[in-house]
C-alpha cells in the first residue's frame, strides 16, 4: 500500500511525504475512520513537535485537509458523530448509519450519477452533488431492540 499511496500522491501533484503516505495507508482497509482512530494507528504525538519523523496531532489534521482538497480522501459528518474519513472518492456513493452502534456502511448510488437528487427549488445553485445518509438499525442491533 505504501507504493500505491506514493503513486496516488504524485498523480495528484502532491509531494509523497512519509506523513501523507502513513495516513493513506492507515485508511486502507479501515473506511470511515475518525481522526482519533487514525492517531492510534499511526502513532500521532499529542503535543507539538513529533519525534523521529512522526506526525503531530495538528500535522494529522493538516494532512487530512491536504488529502481532502486533492480528492484522495472523502470526509463524512454523520450527525452526532465525529468526522470520518474514507478512501472511496468520486463514485457518488452514500451511507447507512446505525442509530444504536454507530456502524457505517457504504451504499452504491442507485442512480449512478451526481446529483442523484434534485432540490425542488435550487434557488439559483448549480447543484452537482447530493450527500445522502440513511439512518436506522443494523442487522446486529435490530434483534436487541426487539
C-alpha positions in Angstrom: 0.0 0.0 0.0 2.9 2.4 0.7 3.9 2.4 -3.0 0.3 2.8 -4.1 0.0 5.8 -1.7 3.1 7.4 -3.2 1.7 6.9 -6.7 -1.6 8.4 -5.7 0.0 11.5 -4.2 2.2 12.1 -7.2 -0.7 11.7 -9.6 -2.5 14.5 -7.7 0.6 16.7 -7.8 1.3 16.3 -4.1 4.7 15.5 -2.6 4.9 12.0 -1.4 5.8 12.6 2.3 6.0 9.9 4.9 3.1 11.6 6.8 0.8 11.6 3.8 1.7 8.0 3.0 1.1 7.0 6.6 -2.4 8.5 6.6 -3.4 6.9 3.3 -2.0 3.5 4.5 -3.9 3.8 7.8 -7.1 4.4 6.0 -6.6 1.4 3.7 -8.9 -1.4 4.9 -10.4 0.9 7.6 -13.1 3.0 5.9 -15.0 5.6 7.9 -12.1 6.1 10.4 -12.1 9.0 12.8 -9.1 11.2 13.4 -8.7 9.6 16.8 -8.6 6.1 15.2 -6.0 7.3 12.7 -4.0 8.8 15.5 -3.8 5.4 17.3 -3.0 3.5 14.0 -0.2 6.0 13.0 1.2 6.8 16.5 0.5 10.5 16.5 2.1 12.6 19.3 -0.3 14.6 21.3 1.7 17.7 21.7 3.8 19.9 19.5 6.7 18.6 17.5 6.6 14.9 16.6 9.6 12.7 17.5 11.7 10.8 14.9 9.8 11.9 11.8 6.3 11.1 13.2 3.2 13.1 13.0 1.8 15.6 15.5 -2.0 15.9 16.0 -2.0 19.2 14.1 0.1 17.6 11.4 -2.5 14.9 11.1 -5.3 17.4 10.6 -3.1 19.3 8.0 -2.5 16.1 6.1 -6.2 15.2 6.2 -7.1 18.6 4.9 -4.5 18.3 2.1 -5.7 14.9 1.1 -9.3 16.0 1.1 -8.6 19.1 -1.1 -6.8 16.8 -3.5 -9.8 14.4 -3.6 -7.7 11.5 -2.3 -10.0 11.1 0.7 -13.5 12.0 1.5 -14.8 13.1 4.8 -18.4 12.5 6.0 -20.0 14.0 9.0 -23.0 12.0 10.3 -25.0 14.0 12.9 -23.8 13.2 16.4 -20.6 11.6 15.2 -17.1 12.8 14.8 -15.9 13.5 11.2 -14.9 10.3 9.4 -12.5 9.7 6.6 -12.5 7.2 3.7 -10.5 6.4 0.6 -13.6 5.8 -1.6 -14.0 9.0 -3.5 -15.5 10.2 -6.8 -18.1 7.4 -7.2 -21.2 9.1 -5.8 -21.9 6.6 -3.1 -23.9 7.1 0.1 -24.0 5.8 3.6 -26.2 3.8 6.1 -25.6 4.6 9.8 -26.9 2.5 12.7 -28.5 4.7 15.3 -27.6 2.2 18.0 -24.0 1.1 17.5 -22.8 3.8 15.0 -21.8 1.3 12.3 -21.4 2.9 8.9 -21.8 1.1 5.6 -21.3 2.3 2.0 -24.3 2.1 -0.3 -23.8 2.5 -4.1 -26.0 5.2 -5.6 -29.0 3.7 -7.4 -29.0 6.5 -10.0 -25.2 6.2 -10.6 -24.5 9.8 -11.4 -24.3 13.0 -9.4 -26.5 14.6 -8.3 -28.9 11.7 -7.7 -31.5 14.0 -6.1 -32.6 17.4 -7.3 -34.0 20.0 -4.9 -37.5 21.2 -5.6 -36.2 24.8 -5.8 -32.4 25.1 -6.4 -32.6 28.9 -5.6 -30.0 29.6 -8.3 -27.5 27.0 -7.2 -25.8 24.8 -9.8 -26.2 21.5 -7.9 -23.5 19.0 -8.6 -23.8 16.6 -5.6 -26.2 15.3 -3.1 -24.9 13.7 0.2 -27.3 11.1 1.5 -27.2 9.3 4.8 -29.8 6.8 5.7 -30.4 6.2 9.5 -31.7 3.0 11.1 -30.7 -0.1 13.0 -28.2 -2.5 11.6 -28.9 -6.3 11.4 -27.0 -6.8 14.7 -28.8 -4.2 16.6 -32.4 -4.8 15.4 -32.9 -8.0 17.4 -31.6 -6.3 20.6 -34.2 -3.5 20.2 -37.0 -6.1 19.6 
